[in-house]
Amino acid sequence: MSPYQYVTLRCVPRPDREEFLNVGVVLFCEDEQFLGVASELDEERVRAFAPDLDIARLRDSLQAIRRVCAGSAHHGYEIGVRATAYGTRQLADTPSARFGLLKAPRSTVLQPGPVHGGMTDDAQAELQHLLGRLVG
């Protein structure tokens, strides 16, 4: 059994109201070096919840998260360096670093929920299980 962490992806049409609809899950399992996302966007449900929401932009945001998980979001750009209290350091492009980016709180229409964890023998199967339980 391997430990994993996950966040639920939330569609938050009006961040000031803090109302949301779960639309996906991002799961990170360090032992398997697995970082994956699964989403299910029920357009009818989203339109009932937020009639004015641009669903195409929401789909684009979910696609961007897929690129981050796959490690392809930065293609064409250098990884770069980051300033720290002790100088600078080269940024790491690892599943752990990418999960750190994805789980960071933000005030946008697509937000990560709190980090949760568990144990699994199969990270991909666990991701699908969580999608069905939390989104479907």
LINHUMO-V240451 format. One record per helix or strand of 2 or more residues. SS is the DSSP state (alpha for helix, beta for strand). FROM is the first residue (numbers start at 0). LEN is the number of residues. Records with the same first field share a line. If there is no record, write none. Layout:
SS=FROM-LEN ; FROM-LEN
This chain:
beta=1-10 ; 20-9 ; 33-6 ; 80-4 ; 86-4 ; 109-3 ; 115-5
alpha=42-7 ; 54-16 ; 94-9 ; 122-12
